[in-house]
Amino acid sequence: MDILGIFGILLGVLTIILFIIKKFNIIIAAPIATIVVLLFNDVPILETVFGKENSYMTALAGFVASNFAIFLLGSILAKYMDKSGATISIANKVLSVVGTKNPYNALVALFIISAILTYGGINVFVIIFALIPMAKPIFKQLNISWKLVTIPVFGGTSTFTMTMLPGAPSLHNIVPSTALGTTLTAAPLIGIVPSIAAIVFLLVFMKFSLSKSLRNNETFNVDEKVESSDATSKRKLPSFIISLMPIIVLLAIILIFSSVSNIIIFALIVAILLSAILFRKQIAQQKEVLNQGAAESVSSTITTGSTIIW
């Protein structure tokens, strides 16, 4: 590869970053960035992007074919946990145990909730939409800087639970496992040790950031209206144990039968069926949950595939 080709790759990376900043969908941005790379590498563009063999489109189609079932089932399970109020029930229990009167305890509680839900296979966006309305009144009451909320939420959802812990049912663990032919629990020691290191670092960093914020007299200072949680409080939520059951069963199947081929699909199906039974009182129209989960899985599959393939 010559200098021009390397320049093309760098320009392609810059292109996709710029398009994302400008809020273009990755499905649009990825092919354009691919074309930019090809222009500087003396490769036939039409055949490489749109050809029937060894092209961008065939690779994307292959990714969808290999992973769509996992995206579909994962999206449906996330919908059951969201619509039933199970995520809120788990969050409420952790908040009550850890406590929210102390600012640091509040951050730790959010961190634990985020970690539990992510390790249980719940979509990060579902967790964020569930936690943010709960966190705002707490931060306002304690009068701590709202910008600190990103540390526990993203620390719990986007670090050790997503890729490090053995058996994590997140797509970031499933997709590489499928491609490499490894189990979801491969190299457990290598996963557990950095997970512990990440947890310690995040707890220390939260304490440091909170102390610095308090020394600088930073306050809640959010002009927007704090979302009301009346609708959630009026809804009858499933108990904490019932809410955890689908997550426990999902992880137990993965960890016990990790060597079985496509065990994640079987585990997700069992978790969905269990959710349908346990949350039948909270979800009157289960057809809507299935339809919404299916519809959202299509977009997430193609979006993820476009990101990986380009």
C-alpha positions in Angstrom: 0.0 0.0 0.0 1.5 3.4 -1.1 1.3 6.7 0.7 -1.8 7.7 -1.4 -3.6 4.6 -0.2 -2.8 5.3 3.4 -4.0 8.9 2.9 -7.2 7.6 1.5 -7.9 5.4 4.6 -7.3 8.4 6.9 -9.5 10.6 4.7 -12.2 7.9 4.9 -12.0 7.8 8.7 -12.3 11.6 8.7 -15.2 11.4 6.4 -17.2 9.0 8.5 -16.5 11.1 11.6 -17.6 14.3 9.9 -20.8 12.7 8.6 -21.7 11.4 12.1 -21.0 14.8 13.6 -23.4 16.3 11.1 -25.9 13.7 12.2 -26.0 11.6 9.1 -27.1 8.0 9.6 -24.2 5.6 9.7 -26.0 3.6 6.9 -25.4 6.6 4.6 -22.0 7.6 6.1 -20.3 4.2 5.9 -20.7 3.5 2.1 -19.6 7.1 1.3 -16.5 6.7 3.5 -15.8 3.4 1.8 -16.0 5.0 -1.6 -13.5 7.7 -0.4 -11.0 5.0 0.6 -11.5 3.2 -2.7 -10.9 6.4 -4.8 -7.3 6.6 -3.4 -6.5 2.9 -3.7 -7.1 2.3 -7.4 -10.0 -0.2 -6.8 -13.1 -0.5 -9.1 -15.7 1.4 -7.1 -19.0 -0.1 -8.4 -17.8 -3.7 -8.2 -16.3 -3.3 -4.7 -19.3 -1.5 -3.3 -22.2 -2.9 -5.1 -20.9 -6.1 -6.7 -22.5 -9.5 -6.2 -19.2 -11.0 -4.8 -16.7 -9.7 -2.3 -18.3 -6.3 -2.1 -19.4 -4.0 0.6 -23.1 -4.9 0.1 -22.5 -8.7 0.1 -20.4 -8.3 3.3 -23.3 -6.3 4.9 -25.8 -8.9 3.8 -23.6 -11.6 5.2 -23.4 -9.8 8.6 -27.2 -9.4 8.7 -27.7 -13.1 7.8 -25.3 -14.2 10.5 -26.5 -11.9 13.3 -30.1 -10.8 12.7 -31.6 -13.5 15.0 -29.5 -12.3 17.9 -30.4 -8.6 17.2 -34.1 -9.5 16.9 -34.3 -11.6 20.1 -32.2 -9.1 22.1 -34.3 -6.2 21.0 -37.5 -8.1 22.0 -36.1 -9.0 25.4 -35.1 -5.4 26.0 -38.6 -4.3 25.1 -40.1 -6.7 27.6 -37.8 -5.4 30.4 -38.6 -1.8 29.4 -42.4 -1.9 28.9 -43.0 -4.1 32.0 -41.2 -1.7 34.2 -38.7 -4.4 35.3 -35.7 -2.0 34.7 -37.4 0.6 37.0 -38.0 -2.0 39.6 -34.4 -3.1 39.6 -33.2 0.5 39.7 -35.6 1.3 42.6 -34.3 -1.7 44.7 -30.6 -0.8 44.2 -31.3 2.9 45.0 -33.1 1.9 48.2 -30.3 -0.4 49.3 -27.3 1.8 48.5 -29.1 5.0 49.4 -29.2 8.4 47.8 -28.8 10.9 50.7 -25.0 10.9 50.2 -23.9 12.3 46.8 -21.2 9.5 46.3 -23.7 6.8 47.2 -26.1 8.1 44.6 -23.4 7.9 41.9 -22.5 4.4 43.0 -26.1 3.3 42.9 -26.5 4.5 39.3 -23.2 2.7 38.5 -24.5 -0.6 39.9 -27.9 -0.3 38.2 -26.3 0.4 34.8 -23.9 -2.5 35.2 -26.5 -5.0 36.3 -28.9 -4.1 33.4 -26.1 -4.1 30.8 -24.7 -7.4 31.9 -28.2 -8.7 31.7 -28.3 -7.9 28.0 -30.5 -4.8 28.1 -29.9 -2.3 25.4 -27.8 0.7 26.5 -30.4 3.2 25.1 -33.1 1.5 27.1 -31.0 1.8 30.3 -30.3 5.5 29.7 -33.9 6.4 29.0 -34.9 4.5 32.2 -32.2 6.0 34.4 -32.1 9.7 33.4 -35.6 10.6 34.6 -34.9 8.8 37.9 -31.5 10.4 38.3 -32.5 14.0 37.7 -34.6 14.5 40.9 -31.9 12.9 43.0 -29.2 15.1 41.6 -31.5 18.2 42.0 -32.3 17.3 45.6 -28.6 16.8 46.4 -27.7 19.8 44.3 -24.7 18.1 42.6 -23.5 18.9 39.1 -25.7 17.2 36.5 -22.7 16.6 34.2 -21.4 14.0 36.7 -24.2 11.6 35.7 -22.3 10.5 32.6 -19.6 8.8 34.8 -21.8 6.2 36.6 -24.2 5.6 33.6 -21.6 5.2 30.9 -19.1 3.6 33.3 -21.7 0.9 34.1 -23.0 0.4 30.6 -20.1 0.9 28.3 -17.0 -0.6 29.9 -16.5 -3.9 31.7 -20.1 -5.2 31.4 -20.1 -4.7 27.7 -17.0 -6.6 26.6 -14.8 -7.7 29.5 -16.9 -9.9 31.8 -17.2 -13.6 30.7 -20.6 -14.5 29.3 -21.7 -10.9 28.6 -24.7 -11.2 26.2 -24.0 -7.8 24.6 -23.6 -7.6 20.9 -20.1 -6.3 21.4 -19.2 -9.7 22.8 -21.6 -11.9 20.6 -20.5 -10.6 17.2 -16.7 -11.1 17.7 -17.4 -14.5 19.3 -19.5 -15.5 16.2 -16.8 -14.2 13.8 -13.9 -15.9 15.7 -15.7 -19.1 16.6 -15.1 -18.7 20.3 -17.5 -19.1 23.2 -19.0 -16.1 25.1 -17.0 -17.1 28.1 -13.6 -17.5 26.4 -10.5 -16.5 28.4 -12.5 -15.8 31.6 -9.4 -14.9 33.7 -8.3 -12.3 31.1 -11.8 -10.9 31.3 -12.3 -10.9 35.1 -9.0 -9.2 36.0 -9.4 -6.1 33.8 -13.1 -6.0 34.9 -12.0 -5.6 38.5 -9.4 -3.0 37.5 -12.0 -1.1 35.6 -14.5 -1.1 38.5 -11.8 0.1 41.0 -10.7 2.9 38.6 -14.3 4.0 37.9 -15.2 4.1 41.6 -12.0 6.1 42.4 -12.6 8.4 39.4 -16.2 9.1 40.5 -15.0 10.0 44.0 -12.3 12.3 42.5 -14.7 14.0 40.1 -17.3 14.5 42.7 -14.8 16.0 45.2 -13.5 18.3 42.5 -17.0 19.4 41.6 -17.9 20.1 45.2 -14.7 22.1 45.7 -15.5 24.2 42.7 -19.0 24.8 44.1 -20.7 23.3 41.1 -24.4 22.8 41.4 -27.3 21.0 39.6 -27.9 24.1 37.4 -30.2 22.6 34.8 -32.8 24.9 33.3 -34.9 22.3 31.6 -37.9 20.9 33.5 -37.2 17.7 35.5 -39.2 14.9 34.0 -42.1 13.8 36.1 -42.1 10.1 37.2 -45.8 10.1 38.1 -46.7 7.7 35.3 -44.1 5.3 36.4 -45.0 5.6 40.1 -48.7 4.9 39.4 -47.9 1.8 37.3 -47.8 -1.5 39.2 -44.2 -2.7 38.8 -43.1 -6.3 39.0 -41.2 -7.2 42.1 -37.4 -7.0 42.2 -36.9 -10.8 42.2 -39.4 -11.2 39.3 -37.7 -8.4 37.4 -34.3 -10.1 37.8 -35.5 -13.6 36.8 -35.1 -13.2 33.0 -31.6 -11.7 33.4 -30.6 -14.5 35.8 -31.9 -17.2 33.6 -30.2 -15.7 30.5 -26.8 -15.4 32.2 -27.1 -18.8 33.8 -27.8 -20.6 30.5 -24.9 -18.8 28.8 -22.4 -19.5 31.6 -23.4 -23.2 32.2 -23.7 -24.1 28.5 -21.1 -21.7 27.0 -19.5 -24.5 24.9 -22.8 -25.2 23.1 -23.1 -23.7 19.6 -25.5 -20.7 19.3 -26.3 -20.9 23.0 -27.1 -17.2 23.0 -30.1 -17.7 20.7 -31.5 -20.4 23.0 -30.8 -18.4 26.1 -32.6 -15.3 24.6 -35.6 -17.4 23.6 -36.0 -18.8 27.1 -35.6 -15.3 28.6 -38.2 -13.9 26.3 -40.7 -16.7 27.0 -40.1 -16.3 30.8 -40.6 -12.5 30.4 -43.9 -13.1 28.6 -45.1 -15.2 31.5 -43.8 -13.2 34.4 -44.8 -9.8 33.0 -48.2 -10.7 31.7 -49.9 -8.5 34.3 -47.8 -5.5 33.3 -48.0 -5.9 29.6 -51.6 -6.4 28.3 -50.7 -6.2 24.6 -47.7 -8.4 24.2 -48.1 -8.2 20.4 -47.1 -4.6 20.5 -43.9 -5.5 22.4 -43.0 -8.1 19.8 -43.8 -5.7 16.9 -41.8 -2.9 18.4 -38.8 -5.1 19.2 -38.8 -6.6 15.7 -39.0 -3.2 14.0 -36.2 -1.7 16.1 -34.0 -4.8 15.5 -33.9 -4.2 11.7 -32.4 -0.7 12.1 -29.9 -1.7 14.8 -28.7 -4.7 12.7 -28.1 -2.7 9.6 -26.6 0.2 11.5 -24.1 -2.1 13.4 -23.3 -4.0 10.2 -22.6 -0.8 8.3 -20.2 0.3 11.1 -18.3 -2.9 11.2 -18.1 -3.7 7.4 -17.0 -0.3 6.1 
